[in-house]
């Protein structure tokens, strides 16, 4: 039985470790090279995120999280150049970059955290834009709670608020007064 076959139904665990062990050398090398292809898209993601940020600022938004809010603190990284661990090669004559401390430091303290932070920040900004312009509930809207706003565009126009269904009109994701009227949880 595979490790993932024994996982409880609905588990979010991705099966990769057991399968990785079965890959050919070529598959592993090619797969590793694909890690770096997204670097090509990073300038476009930066541009797109900053356009969303600028849009929100021009609409009057305040207290928007910045990219730095999504980056891990530098001192939270476990390893330094002095203490960084490396991978022992499978063969003695390997010239694998995984033997280099610099390889791991650059990947694990720069490329990966910045990539993840950039994507998370961009998703956060898009959720803010969505909550501002489209306060209409759908099956995935509860996932937008990390981008709550005080009022949606529709709530700023008293003549339009009445058109919203009660669920949309009083949703705490885009209507702060709902939270203010609810007793605080203790």
NORQUIUR-V738199 format. One record per pair of residues at least 24 apart in sequence whose ideal C-beta (glycine too) atoms are under 10 Angstrom apart, sorted by the first residue. I is the first residue (numbers start at 1). J is the second residue. D is the distance in whole Angstrom. If there is no record, write none. Layout:
I/J/D + I/J/D
This chain:
25/90/8 + 25/91/9 + 28/90/9 + 28/96/10 + 29/96/9 + 32/96/9 + 32/97/9 + 32/98/9 + 35/107/8 + 35/111/8 + 35/112/9 + 35/115/10 + 36/107/9 + 36/111/8 + 38/111/9 + 38/115/7 + 38/119/9 + 39/111/8 + 39/115/8 + 41/115/10 + 41/118/10 + 42/111/9 + 42/114/8 + 42/115/7 + 42/118/7 + 42/119/10 + 45/115/9 + 45/118/5 + 45/119/7 + 45/121/9 + 45/122/6 + 46/114/10 + 46/118/7 + 46/121/10 + 46/122/9 + 48/118/10 + 48/122/6 + 48/125/9 + 48/126/9 + 49/118/7 + 49/119/9 + 49/121/6 + 49/122/4 + 49/123/9 + 49/124/9 + 49/125/6 + 49/126/9 + 50/121/10 + 50/122/9 + 50/125/9 + 51/125/9 + 52/121/9 + 52/122/7 + 52/124/9 + 52/125/4 + 52/126/6 + 52/127/10 + 52/128/8 + 52/129/6 + 53/121/9 + 53/122/9 + 53/124/10 + 53/125/6 + 53/128/9 + 53/129/10 + 54/125/10 + 55/125/9 + 55/128/9 + 55/129/7 + 55/132/9 + 55/133/10 + 56/125/7 + 56/128/6 + 56/129/7 + 56/132/7 + 56/149/9 + 59/128/10 + 59/129/9 + 59/132/7 + 59/133/9 + 59/153/8 + 60/132/10 + 60/156/10 + 61/125/10 + 61/128/7 + 61/129/9 + 61/132/8 + 61/149/8 + 61/150/10 + 62/150/9 + 63/149/10 + 63/150/10 + 64/121/10 + 64/124/9 + 64/125/8 + 64/128/7 + 64/147/9 + 64/149/10 + 65/120/10 + 65/121/7 + 65/124/6 + 65/125/8 + 65/128/9 + 65/146/9 + 65/147/9 + 66/121/8 + 67/114/9 + 67/117/6 + 67/118/7 + 67/120/9 + 67/121/5 + 67/122/9 + 67/124/10 + 67/125/10 + 68/117/8 + 68/121/9 + 69/117/9 + 69/120/9 + 69/121/8 + 69/124/9 + 70/113/9 + 70/114/9 + 70/116/8 + 70/117/4 + 70/118/8 + 70/119/9 + 70/120/5 + 70/121/5 + 70/122/9 + 70/123/10 + 70/124/8 + 71/113/6 + 71/114/7 + 71/116/9 + 71/117/5 + 71/118/9 + 71/120/10 + 71/121/9 + 72/109/9 + 72/112/10 + 72/113/5 + 72/114/10 + 72/116/9 + 72/117/8 + 74/109/7 + 74/113/9 + 76/109/10 + 76/113/9 + 77/105/9 + 77/108/7 + 77/109/5 + 77/110/10 + 77/113/8 + 78/108/9 + 78/109/10 + 79/104/7 + 79/105/7 + 79/108/7 + 79/109/8 + 80/105/8 + 80/109/9 + 81/105/6 + 81/109/10 + 84/108/8 + 84/109/9 + 120/146/9 + 123/147/9 + 127/173/9 + 128/174/10 + 130/173/10 + 130/174/9 + 131/171/9 + 131/173/6 + 131/174/5 + 131/175/10 + 132/156/10 + 132/174/7 + 133/174/10 + 134/168/10 + 134/174/9 + 135/161/10 + 135/164/7 + 135/167/10 + 135/168/5 + 135/169/8 + 135/171/6 + 135/173/8 + 135/174/4 + 135/175/8 + 136/164/8 + 136/165/8 + 136/167/9 + 136/168/6 + 136/171/9 + 136/174/10 + 137/164/10 + 137/165/8 + 137/167/5 + 137/168/6 + 137/171/6 + 137/173/9 + 137/174/10 + 141/167/10 + 141/168/9 + 141/171/8 + 141/173/7 + 141/174/9 + 142/171/10 + 142/173/8 + 143/173/10 + 144/171/10 + 144/173/6 + 144/174/9 + 145/172/8 + 145/173/6 + 146/173/10 + 147/173/8 + 147/174/9 + 148/172/7 + 148/173/5 + 148/174/7 + 148/175/9 + 148/176/8 + 148/179/8 + 149/173/8 + 149/174/5 + 149/175/8 + 149/176/8 + 150/174/8 + 150/175/8 + 150/176/4 + 150/177/8 + 150/179/10 + 150/180/10 + 151/175/6 + 151/176/7 + 151/177/8
